[in-house]
């Protein structure tokens, strides 16, 4: 082989090696790029949540700009795609906090999201690990900067929850029912808790009916019925499609000094056969059945699915289940039995007795609390019923009848008040 041929071969070999090196580097670079798979915007009167879901943990930084007021979020290691481009279309005109949003490729390694605001906000950003079908999530919550506790007591509870100071909002001396005979000397105060909300859809039926939607509709109907009673007043842990942590729901009931707490849900199972209504109360000694334990575990995972920034508050974790708690559980079982009996008149019962398990949302130590599974949304026939106004109204009327029966039987609230 001539010298020129050897040189040509060496050049080709080096070119080929160089091409292979560039290809491997480009593949490594591509592999390191995070893929945004979903963007969701959840506006509410209390706060607006923006969720960016990705196949990898996202590295980000956030800062503010003025004139006009804007929140800017830079996400590194991401390329602009159609999912990110579609975020601006998700901003609703009735969003109290975000006026508009735009997304662009700020530099080859960074996507920039710019949110123009309607009012001053306090942004809170945090990451959520994969859970229940969700991948890695970057969450931004926008809270109003100038709201006071009086203007929005729920916001005050959320802020203290995020700081780990929830218990200061509900001093023990002020958390029990108000003095006086409930229903005679003062109105009976009832806290209604439509389960799930926001990022947490709850169970979803075969025809895409979402638990969070139907239970909110039932709760609204029940509130309207209760408020028509001269001696009752109802409040709700949420009255819109917003995620509220379980402990904040309990704290809101305590701060309102509720006499009763009713968490409203629509059950689900892995098969579509199970049907019927159920009522549950708290247990501190283990669940009354395997199904009750599984349900409690599922409901208690709501915070992981809905997304909380931290779980540092001490309220529920350090509650002492003393004699007051035992008395409350006894009252909860009586209350649950009254409601279950009335539900059995409008729907078959899945179980004929009140079951018990360690539901976090039922852990107020001084408020009789029950969780009502109105029907199985995983059952096709009951999913159809849950969507109808007629069945929702029947369920609401049944729960109200159970409330009345409980008090007519001589509820023990007065001696704790």
MARKE-52023 format. One record per atom (N, C-alpha, C): x, y negated, z negated. Coordinates in steps of 0.2 Angstrom, whole numbers, plus 5000, padded with zeros to 4 digits. Example, Ala and Ser with C-alpha at 12.3 -4.5 7.8 and 13.67 -1.06 7.14 Angstrom:
MARKE-52023
506650284961/506250224961/506650164961/506450114965/506850054964/506450004961/
end
This chain:
MARKE-52023
500450065000/500050005000/500449945000/500349895004/500749835005/500649794999/501049744998/501049694992/500349654992/500149634999/499549594999/498949634997/498949704999/498349744998/498349754990/498949764987/498949774979/498649704976/498849654978/498649584975/497849584976/497649594982/496949594983/496549644979/496849704978/496449744973/496449724966/497049694964/497049664957/496549614956/496449564962/496049514961/495249534961/495149584965/494449614964/494349644958/494849684955/494749714948/494649664943/495049604943/494949554938/494249524939/494049514946/493449484947/492849524944/492949584945/492449634943/492349634935/492949634932/493049634925/492749574922/492849514926/492649454923/491849454924/491549474929/490849484930/490549524925/490849584923/490549624918/490549584911/491149554910/491149514904/490649464903/490549424909/490049374909/489349404908/489249454911/488549494911/488449514903/488949544900/488849564893/488749504889/489149454890/489049394886/488349364887/488049364893/487449334894/486849374891/487049444891/486549494888/486549484880/487049474877/487149454870/486749394869/486849344873/486549274872/485749284872/485549324877/484849334878/484549364872/484949414870/484649454864/484649414858/485049364857/485049324851/484449274851/484149264857/483649214857/482949234854/482649194850/482049214847/481449204852/480949254852/480449244856/479749224852/479549164853/478949144850/478349184853/477949214849/477349254852/476749224851/476649184846/476049154845/476149084841/475649034842/475648974839/474848964837/474748954830/474048944828/474048874824/473448844825/473348774821/472748784817/472748774811/472148784806/472048714803/471548674806/471448614802/470848624797/470948584792/470348584787/470448514783/469948504779/469848434776/470448434770/470648494768/471148494762/471848484765/471948524770/472648524773/472648554780/473048544784/473148574791/473748614791/473648674793/474248724794/474348744801/475048744803/475348754809/475748824808/475648874812/475948934811/476348954818/476948964817/477348984823/477649054822/477349104826/477549174825/478049194830/478549234827/479149254832/479349324830/479749354835/480049414834/480649414829/480849354828/481449354823/481349294818/481749294813/481749234808/481949174812/481549124811/481749054814/482149014810/482648984813/483048934809/482748864811/482548824806/482248754808/482548704804/482348644806/482448584802/481848534803/481648494798/481148454799/481248384796/481048324800/481148264798/480548214800/480548154798/479948114799/480248054803/479748024807/479847964811/479247914810/479447854811/478847804809/478747764816/478147724816/477947684821/477947714828/477447764829/476947784824/477247844820/476847854815/477047914810/477047974814/477648014813/477648074816/478048124811/477948184812/478348244809/478648284815/479348294814/479648324819/479948384816/479948444820/480148504818/480648534824/481248544823/481748574827/481848644826/481748694831/481848764830/482348784834/482948814831/483548834834/483448904837/483848924842/483848984845/483149004849/482848954851/482148974855/482148934861/481848974866/481748944873/481048924873/480948864877/480248844878/479848894882/479248914880/478848964884/478148944884/477748984888/477048964889/476648954882/476849004877/476549004871/476648934867/477248914867/477448844864/477148784868/477148794874/476848734878/476048734877/475748784875/475048784874/474848754867/475348734863/475148714856/474748654856/474948604861/474548544861/473848544862/473648594866/472948614867/472548634861/472948654856/472548684850/472448624845/472648564846/472548504842/471848484843/471348484838/470648464838/470548394837/470048364840/469948294838/469748284831/469448334828/469248324821/469748344816/470348354818/470948374813/471048304809/471048314803/471048244799/471848224798/472248264800/472948244799/473348234806/473248284811/473648284817/473248244823/473548194826/473248164831/473448194838/474048214839/474248244845/474848284843/475048334848/475748364847/476048374854/476648374854/477048394860/477648434859/477848474864/478348524863/478848514869/479448514868/479948514873/480648554871/481048564877/481648594876/482148534874/482348524868/482748464866/483448474868/483748534868/484348554870/484348624872/484848654875/484848724878/484648774872/484848754866/484748804860/484148784856/483748724857/483348694852/482648674855/482148704853/481448674854/481248624849/480948564851/480748514847/479948514847/479648514841/478948504841/478848434837/478448394840/478348324838/477548314836/477348304830/476648294828/476548224827/476148194831/475948124829/475348124824/475348084819/474948094813/474348034813/473748054810/473248004809/473347974802/473748004798/473847974791/474447994788/474747964783/475347994780/475248064777/475748104778/475648174775/476348194771/476248244767/476748274764/476848344767/477348354771/477448414775/477748474770/477548534771/477848584767/477948644772/478648664773/478748714778/479048774774/478948834776/479148894773/479048954778/479449004777/479449064781/479049124777/478749164781/478349224779/478649284782/478749334778/479049394781/478449434785/478649484789/478149524793/477649554788/477049554789/476549594785/475849604789/475549664789/474949674791/474849654799/475349674803/475249654810/475549594812/475749544807/476049484809/476849494809/477149464814/477849464814/478149404809/478749384810/479049334806/478649264808/478449234802/478049164803/478449104800/478449054804/478648984801/477948954800/477848924794/477248894792/477448824790/477048774793/477048704791/476348684788/476348664782/475648634779/475748564779/475248524781/475248454780/474748434775/474948404770/474448384764/474448304765/473848274763/473848204763/474348174757/474648124759/475148094755/474848054749/474248024750/473947974745/473348004742/473148064742/472548094739/472648094731/472148084727/472248084720/471848154718/471948174712/471648224709/470848214709/470648154708/469948144708/469648154715/469948124720/469748124727/469748194729/470148244728/470248304730/470448354725/470048384720/470348424715/470648484717/470348514723/470648574726/471348564728/471448504731/472148484734/472648484728/472348454722/472748454716/472948524714/472548564714/472648634712/473148674717/473048654723/473548684728/474248664727/474348594726/474948564725/475348594719/474948604713/475248624707/475348704708/474948734712/475148804713/475748814717/475848764722/476548774726/477148754722/477048714717/477548694712/477648744706/477248794706/477248834700/476948814694/476548754694/476248724688/475548734688/475248784691/474548794691/474148784684/474448814679/474148824673/474048754669/474448704671/474348644668/473748604670/473448624676/472848604679/472248634675/472348684672/471748724668/471948734661/472048684657/472148704650/471748754647/471948804643/471548854640/470948824636/470948764633/470448744629/469848714633/470048704640/469548674644/469248724649/469448784649/469348834655/468748874654/468448874648/467848914647/467248884649/466648914649/466048884650/465848824646/465448774648/465348714644/464848734638/464848694633/464448714627/463748704629/463348744625/462548744626/462348804630/461748814629/461348874632/461348864640/461748904644/461648894651/460948914654/460748864658/460048864661/459548834657/459648814650/459248784646/459448714644/460048714641/460348654639/460748614644/460948654649/461348624655/461248674661/461448654667/461348704672/461848754672/461648814675/462148874675/462548854681/463248854680/463748844685/464048904688/463948914695/464148974698/464648954703/465248984703/465748974708/465649034714/465549014720/465549064725/466149064729/466449124730/467049134733/467049174740/466949134746/466949174752/467649204753/467749264754/468449294754/468749274761/469449274760/469949264766/469849194768/470049184775/470049114778/470649094781/470649054786/471249024789/471649084792/472249094791/472649144794/472449214792/472049214787/471849284784/471149294787/471049334792/470349344795/469949394791/470349434786/469949484783/469849544788/469349584787/469249644791/468949614798/469049654803/468749634810/468349694812/467749684814/467349734817/467449754824/467149804826/467249834833/467149784838/466649734837/466549684842/466749614840/467349624836/467749564835/467449514830/466949534826/466649494821/467149494815/467249434813/467749424808/467449414801/467749454796/467449454789/467449384787/467949344788/468049274785/467449234787/467149244793/466649204796/465949214793/465849284793/465149304790/465049294783/465649304779/465549294772/465449214770/465749174774/465649104773/464949084774/464649114780/463949094781/463549124775/463649184773/463249204767/463349164761/463949144760/464049094754/463649034754/463649004760/463348944761/462548944760/462349004763/461549014762/461449024754/461849064751/461749074744/461849004740/462348964742/462348904738/461748854739/461448854745/460848824746/460248844742/460248914741/459648944737/459848924730/460448924727/460548914720/460448844719/460648794723/460548724722/459848704722/459348744725/458648724725/458348744718/458748784714/458448804707/458648744703/458148724699/458248674694/458748674689/458948744687/459348754681/460048784684/460148774690/460848804693/461148754697/461848764697/462248724702/462848774705/462848774711/463448814714/463948774717/464548794717/465148774720/465448824724/465948804729/466248854733/467048844733/467348904733/468148894733/468348874740/467948884745/468148854751/467448844755/467348794759/466748784763/466948774770/467548794772/467748794779/468248844780/468548854786/468948904788/469648884786/469848894780/470448874777/470748924772/471348934772/471648984767/471748954760/471448984755/471548964748/471849024744/472449024741/472749074737/472249104732/472349164730/471849194726/471849164719/472449144717/472549114710/472249044710/472249014715/471948944716/471148954715/470949004718/470149014718/469949024711/470349064707/470149074700/470249014696/470748974697/470848914694/470348864695/470148864701/469548814703/468948834699/468748894698/468248914694/468248894687/468848904685/469048884678/468948804677/469248774682/469248694681/468548674681/468148704685/467448684686/467048714680/467348754675/467048784669/466448824671/466548864676/465948904679/465748954674/465148974674/464849024670/464849094674/464849094680/464949154684/465349144690/465649194692/466149194698/465949254703/465749234709/465549284714/465949284720/466349334721/466749344727/466449384732/466349354738/465949384744/466349414749/466249474751/466649504756/466249554760/466549584766/466249634770/466749684771/466549744768/467049804768/467249834774/467749874774/468049904780/468349964778/468350014783/468650074782/469050104788/469450154788/469750174794/469350204799/468750234796/468250264801/467650224801/467250234806/466650184807/466050214803/466150274800/465550304797/465250274790/465750254786/465550224779/465050164780/464550164776/464050104776/463850094769/463450034769/463150014762/463449964759/463149934754/463349884749/463649904743/464149874740/464549884734/464649824730/464749834723/464849784719/465449804714/465949764713/466549784709/466649734704/466949754698/467149714693/467849734691/468149694687/468849694685/468949754681/469549794681/469749844677/470449824675/470649834668/471349824666/471649894664/471249944666/471450014664/471450064670/471550034676/471550074682/470850084685/470850094691/470250094695/469850154694/469150144695/468650204694/468650254699/468950234705/469050284711/469650264715/469850314719/470350294724/470150244729/469550244731/469350194736/469350124733/469150124726/469150054723/469850034722/470350074721/471050054721/471250024727/471150064733/471350044739/471049984741/470449974740/470049904741/470449844737/470549854731/470849804727/471549794730/471949844732/472549834734/472549794741/472049804745/471949774751/471749694750/471249684745/471049614744/471649574741/472049614737/472549574733/473149554738/473149584744/473649574749/473449514753/472949484751/472649424755/473149364755/473549354749/474049304749/474649314754/474849374755/475349394759/475149384766/474549394768/474249384775/474149314776/473749284772/473549214773/474149164772/474649184768/475349144768/475349104762/475749114757/475849074752/476649054752/476748994749/477448974750/477849004744/477549014738/477849044733/477349074728/477549114724/477149144719/477349134712/477649074711/477949064704/477549034699/476849034700/476449004695/476349064690/476249044684/476249084678/475549104676/475049084679/474349084677/474049154676/474049194682/473749254681/474249304679/474849304681/475349354679/475449354671/475349304668/475449304660/474849294656/474249314660/473649314656/473549364651/473349354645/473349404640/472649434640/472549494641/471949524642/471749554635/471449504631/471349514624/470549534623/470349514617/469649534616/469149494620/469349424622/468949384626/468849414633/469449444636/469449474642/468949544642/469049574637/468649634636/467849624636/467649564633/466949544632/466749524639/467249484643/467049464649/466949524654/467349574654/467249634658/466649664657/466449664651/465749694649/465249654652/465249594651/464749544655/464749554662/465349564665/465449574672/465049634675/465149684671/464749754673/464049744672/463749704667/463049694667/462849654673/463149604674/463049554680/463049594686/463549634687/463649674693/463049724694/462849754689/462349804689/461649764691/461549704689/460949674691/460949654698/461549634701/461649614708/461549674712/461849734710/461849794714/461149814715/460749814710/460049834710/459649804715/459749734716/459449694720/459649704728/460349714728/460549724735/460349794738/460149844733/459949904736/459249904739/458849844738/458249834741/458249804748/458849784750/458949754757/459449794761/459849844758/460349884762/460449944757/460649994761/460850054757/461450044753/461550074747/462050064743/462650114745/463250094745/463850144746/463950184740/463850144734/463950174727/463350154723/463150194719/462550174715/462750144708/463350134707/463550104701/464150054702/464250004698/464749954699/465449994698/465849984702/466550014702/467049954699/467649984697/468149934694/468849954697/469149894697/469949904699/470249834698/470849834699/471249774697/471249714702/470649684704/470649634708/470949564705/471349544709/471749474706/471249424706/470749414711/470249364711/469749364705/469749424702/469249424696/469549414689/470149394689/470549394683/470449334678/469949294679/469749234675/469549274668/469949254663/469849294656/469149274653/468849214655/468249194651/467649184656/467649214662/467149204667/466849274669/466249294668/466049354671/466149354679/466449394682/466649394689/466449464692/466249454698/466049514702/466349504709/466449554713/466649554720/466049594723/465749564728/465149594732/465349614739/465349674740/465549704747/464849704750/464649654754/463949654757/463749714761/464249734765/464149784770/464749804773/464749864777/465449884780/465449854787/465849804788/465949774795/466249824800/466649874797/466949924801/466349974804/465749974801/465250014804/464849974809/464750004815/464549964821/463849934819/463349974816/462649954815/462749894809/463149904804/463149854799/463549784801/463949794806/464249734809/463749694813/463349734816/462749694820/462349664815/462149694809/461749664804/462049604801/462749604800/463049554796/463049484801/463049494807/463049434812/462349404812/461849434809/461149404810/460949354804/460649304806/460449254800/459949294795/459549334798/459049364794/459349414788/459849454790/460249494785/460649454780/460949404783/461349354779/460949324773/460349304775/459849274771/459649324766/459449384768/459249434763/459749454758/460449454760/460949464755/460949404750/460949344753/460949284748/460449294743/459849304746/459249304741/459349364736/459649414738/459749474733/460149454728/460749424730/461249404725/460949354720/460549304722/460149254718/459749294713/459349344716/458849384711/459249414706/459849444708/460349474703/460549424697/460649364699/460849314695/460349294690/459749284692/459149274688/459049334683/459049394686/458949454682/459449454676/460049444678/460649444672/460449394667/460249334668/460049284663/459449304660/458949324663/458349344660/458449404655/458949444656/459049494651/459449474645/459649404645/459949384639/460649384639/460949354644/461649344645/462049314639/462649334638/462949324632/463449254633/463249214638/463749154639/463649114633/463149104630/463049054625/463549064619/463649124617/464049134611/464849124613/464949124619/465649104621/465749024623/465148994624/465248924626/465348874620/
end
